[in-house]
């Protein structure tokens, strides 16, 4: 589905429309746009629910009209949520159904997590932050307000979480490298250390990377991607060429598409020394740099006015040199030591759990053997023949007589 600008404010509070670069034939030929790909996942654990709610609300003419005129603050502060009371009955019914499905999905998800992992109370409650916990059956204005506010908060923190994930990835990689080298004898270790250093040096020997959003970087895209004369570079034309969905703004994905040429200078999937996870971290850093310097109203969108204003800055023509990831490590030695200690603690915990499970398994086996022995013992008990001949009536008379004597 193609989101309209109003929904862009909601999702690019966040994620916006996930666009793809345009292929151009070069020269002054008319640009030809490819069909957009399917919308990519925002990374939120309730991504599908968020998008389905948006899709249903878009079918209501009144709500869609209100959305078109809403600004970022209207969406963020919950004023737009109050319009939910005026949408049609069938839209409300469908939203109710979506909410019940989401509640059911979360219950199953949480049950699976609780069965496999220890989960604290705070983490448990966090899973339901985008839903009204006091009403699990109908979708109300409170639900839309919570969905918007939670998505806003989560997506604002999303980049920070990605940076932290990348740092842990890099530390794990270094930890595994050191552990691998420890297992080698001195001769092999020295040889392997030399090989790894050569790969690292080779990776660093890449062409100069232009600062993202600078005139040099944009001119390179204009010439090599758009196939246009670098001497005729025009910021306004450039903006319109790369506003691939023609909604009047550059979202985060349209911006990231502009950095492909710069990233190709540093990373090649065919090279052993080039790590594609590092390439994606570099792409994220580039996008954040441009957003920080261009997106003045912090709505995670770059308007034409913001873009043109950024080209008037001194940094646009004379930027500082861009430092790639290989310039400075993303973690300190102290952070690595703490990470390794954390890994050891987790390994010990897994060992303890494995031992507990082994003991429980042995106990179950012993109980099973005991039950089987009892079953066989009962099967071997022989009943005297004269008892088998006693009728039911005789047994009842005997029991009755015994009771009389007892009284």
N, C-alpha and C positions, 0 to 999 in steps of 0.2 A: 504494500500500500504506500502511496505517496503522501507524506504529511504536508499540510499547508503551513504557511509561516506562523500562524497562531500556535499550532502544535509544535512548531520548532522551538518556540519559547518554552514549551513544557518539556519536550524531550532534550533540547539543547540547553535547558537549565543544565543540560545533560548531553544527550548524544546526537541530537539533530537528525538530519537525513543522511544516511550512509551512502555517500556518492562515490563514483568511480571516475578515474581520470578520462579525459577525452583523447581519442586517437585522432591525429591530424596528418594529412598527407603531405604537408610541407608547402612552401611557396605561399602564394596569395590565394590559394583555393579556399572555397567556402568550407568552414569547419563542419565536420560530420559527427554528430553525437551518437554514442552507442546507447543501447537500451540499458537502463539502470539495473543493477543487480538487486537481489533480494536484500532487504534491510538486515544489517548485521546485528548481532546481539549486543545490548548495551553493557553486558557484564553483570547486571543486577540479577539476584536470584529470583526476582519476581518480574523479570523482563517480559515474559509472554503475557502475564496478567496485565501489566501496564499497557502494552501495545493493543491487546484485545479491548480493554476499556476505552482507549482512545478511538479505536476503529468503530466501536458501537456508538460512542458519543458523536462522532463525525456524521453519522447517518441522520441525526436530528437537525433539521434546518435552523431552529431557533438557537440551539447551542452552538452550532457551527458559525452562525452570524455573530453571536456574542464573542466567540473566540477570535474571529478575524479582527475585531476592534480592541481586543484585550492587549495590554502591555505586560511586561515582565512582572511588575509589582502586583497587577491585578491577579495574575496567576499564582504568584508566590504567597500573597497574603490571604488567599482563600476566598476573595470576592467572587471569583468565577464559579466556585463550588456551589454558591447559593442558587445559581441558575439551573441546577440539577432538578429543582422542584418543578420546573416548567417544561421539562422534556416529555415526550410522548410516552404512553403507557407501555407500548411494546419495547421501547428502549429501556425503560426501568426494569421490565421483566427480564430482559436479556442480561442487564447488569447484575440483577439479583442472582441469576443463574451462574454468571462468571464468578461472583464472590463465593458462592457455595462451593464451586469447583476449586477455587483457590484455597479455601479453608480446608477442604478435604485433602488437597495435594500437600499442604503444609503439615497436616496431621500425620500423613503417611511418611513424609520426609523426616519429621522430627522423631517419629517412632523408630525409623531405621537408624537415625543418628544416636538415639538414646540406647538402642540395643547394642551398638558397636563401640560407642565412645562415651566417656563421661562428659556431661554437658552441664554447665552451671546455670543457675536460675536466670541471670542477666542475659546470657546468650539465648536462652529459651524464649524469653520475652521479646528479644530483638527481632526474632523471625516474624513476629506479627505486627511490627511497627507500622506497616503500610495498610493495616486493616483496623476497623473499629472493633476492639475486643469485646465490647458489650453487646454487639449485635452481629451474629454470625450468619444471618439468613437473608437480609436485604441490603442493597447498596444505597446508602444515603449520602447526603452532602458531606457528612463527616468523613466518609470513606474516600471521597474524591480529594478532600482537603489533606487527609493523611497520606494518600498516595502521592500527591504532588510534593508535599513537604518532605516526605521520606526520600523520594527520588532526587529532589533537589540536594538534600544533605548528603545522600550516598554518592551521588555523581560528583559532587564537589570534592569528596574525599577519595574518589576512585583513582585519580592520578597518583595521589600520595601512596595509596595502597599498592599500585602497580610499581612504583619506585621501590617500595619496601620489599615486594616480591622479588624484584630484580636483584636487589642487594643480597637477599638470602640465596638466590640462585648462584650469584657470583661467589659467595662464601662457600657454598656447598661444592662448587666446582674446584675451588682452591683447596678445600679440605680433602676432596677425593684425590687431587693431584699429589698432595703431600703424603697421604696414606699409601698411594701407589708407589711413590718413590721410596718410602720406608721399607717396602717389601723387596726391593732389589739389592743386589750386592753392590759394593762400592763402584766397580768398573761400569756396570750397567746403569747405575744411578747417574754417574757423571755423564755418560753418553746420552741418556734420556733428558737430563737437565739441559744439555747443550742443544739438543734437537728442539725442545720446547721453547728455549730462548730464541732460537733462530726463527721459529714460527711467529713468535711475538714481535720480533724486530721486522719481519716481513710484513706483518699486518700494519705496522706503523708507517711503512713506506708507501703512503698513498698521496694522491694529489691534494692540493690545498682545498679545503672545504669552505665555500662561501657562507657567510652568516645568513641564517634563514631570515627572509623578509627584506634583505638588503637589495639595493639596485642591481648589484652584480649577480645575485642569486636569481632574481626575477628575470633579468635579461637573458640568463642562460636558459631558463624555461621557455621564454619567449622565442628564442632562436632554435633550440634543439628539440623541444617538445611541440611548440606551436608552428615551427617552420617559418617564422617571420624575420624580417630584416632587423637586426639588433639596433641599427641606427634610427629606426622608426618606433622604438619602444614607447608605448603610451599606457600609463597606469590605468586609466579609465577603461580602455579597450581590454587590457590584461584582466582586469577584474571581471568584466562581462564574459570573457572567454572561459574563465575558470569558475564562474558561478554556474555549474553544470546543470542544476535543476531550475535555474532562472527564477529563484525566489527573492532575489535582491540582496542576499547576504552570502558570505563565505562561512560555512560551518567548519567544524574541526576536521572533518574528513576531507573536505575540499582543500583545506589548507595542507593537510598531511600529504595529499597527492602531489603537491608542489615540491616536496623535498626528495622525491625519488631519485632525481639526477645526482643530488649531493650524496645521498646514501650509497648509490652505486659506485662512487669514487672510493668508498671505504670497505664495502662489504660485497662479497661474491659468494653465493651458496656453493659454488664448486670448489672454493678454497678451504683447506683444512683449518687455516689460521683465522678464518672469519666466522664469527658466531652470530647466527641470525637472531638470537634472543637479544644480543647487544644492539643489533641493527634496529629492532623495534623500540628499545629503550632510547636510542639516539633519535628516532623519529618523534617519540613523545617529548623529548627535551626540546627539539626544534619547534614543535607546535606550541609548547608552553612559552618559549621565548617570544614567538610572534604574538601570541595572545596577550602576553604581559605588556608588550609595547604598543599594540594596535587596538585591542579591545578595551576602549576607555570606559564603557558603561558596564563591563563585566557580565554581559549576558551570554557569553560563550559563542557569540556570533560576531563576524566582522562586516559592518555595513560599508557601502561605497564611500560614505563620508569619512568614516574612521580610516579606511584604507588610504584614501587620497591624503588625508591629514598626516598619516604616518610617512608618506613619501616626501613631506616637507621638512622632516626632522634631519638634523645633522648626521645622526647615526645611519640614516638610510643610504647616504652616499659615502660616508667614511666610518664604517663600523669597525669595532675591534675584531681581532682574529677569533674565529670560532674554535673552541677547544673541544675536540672529540673525546669520547669516553676513555680512549687509551692514554689520554694525557694525565689524568688523575684517577687513582683507585676510588671506588664508590664506598669502601669500608676501611676502617682502621684495623690494626693488628689486635687491639683490645676487643673490638666488636667481633672479630673472627674467633678469638679465644672464648668469648662468651657464647657464641654460636656453637662452637665445638663442644663446650660443656653442656649445652642444651641438648645436643645430639646424643651425648653419652648418657644423660639422664633419661632421655626417651628410650634409648636402647636398653637400659637397665629396667625400665618400667615394662617394656615389651617382654623381656626375659622373665620378669616376675609374673606377668600375666600368663605367659606360656607355661611356666612351671605350675601355676595354680590350675590351669586348664588340664595339664597332664595328670595332676593329682586327682582332680575331679573325675577325669576319665578312668583312672585306675580304680577309684572308689565305686564308680558305676559298674565296672567290670566285676569287682568283687561281690557287689550286691546281686548282680545278674547270676553269678555262679551259685550264690547262696540260695536264691529263689529256684534255680534249676535243680539244686540238690533236694530242696523241700518237695518240689513237684514229683521227683522220682521216688522219694520216700513214701509219699502218700499213695503213689501208684502201686507200691509193693505191699501195702497193708492188706491182709486177707480177712474177710468178714466170715465168722462162723456160719455153717450151713443152717443150723437150727434158727438163727436170728433172721435169716432171709425168708423163712417160712412163716414168720409172725405176720398176721394180717394187720391192716391199718386200724381196724376196729379194736383188736386186742391191745394195740399200743395205746389207744385213747383210754380204754378201760384201765390199763395199768397206771397211766399217768394220773387219772382221776382218783384211783384208790390211794396212790401215794400222797396226793394232796389232802385227802380226808384224814389220813394218818397224821400228817403234819399238823393239821388243825387241832 
